[in-house]
Amino acid sequence: MYGKKVMGIVRTTFIIGPDGKIQHIFPKVKAEGHAGEVLAYLKESAKGAA
């Protein structure tokens, strides 16, 4: 941008556990397909907790 280096938009998703602590971090996500990735993680996480 006008000769300057910029970072731009960086999306990150945080999964917060029932205890209020960060359970998982998805860094540098792309919007397309990310909801499915998060849903799959949550289903797998719930399966492990049961």
N, C-alpha and C positions, 0 to 999 in steps of 0.2 A: 504494500500500500504506500505509494509515493516514495519508494525506496526504503521503507522501514519494514523490518520483519515483524510480523504479528502472529500470535498463536491462533486466532480465530475462535470458533466455537468448539468447546470440548464438553461432550455430554458424559455424565457419570451417573450410574444408578446405584443406590445404596439399599440393601435389604436390612431392615431393622427387626431384630428378634423380639420375642415376647418380653424379655428382660430389659428392653430399651437400648441394648447395645447393638453396634453394627455387626451383622452376621455375615454379610458378603458384600463385596464391591465389584461392580462391572465397570471397569475404566474404558474410556474412549469408545463408547457404543455408537453404532449406527442405528438410526431410527427404524429402518426397514428390517423386520424380522426380530427385533429386540424383545418385543412383548412376548413372543413365543419362547424365546430363550429364558426370560425371567420366569414365565409360567412353568416351563420344564424344570428349572432349578427349584422352584417352590414345591412342586409335586414330589421331586426326588428328596428334598429336605424333609417334607412331611412324612414320607415313607420311612426315612431313617429314624425319625423321632418316635414313630409308633411302635 
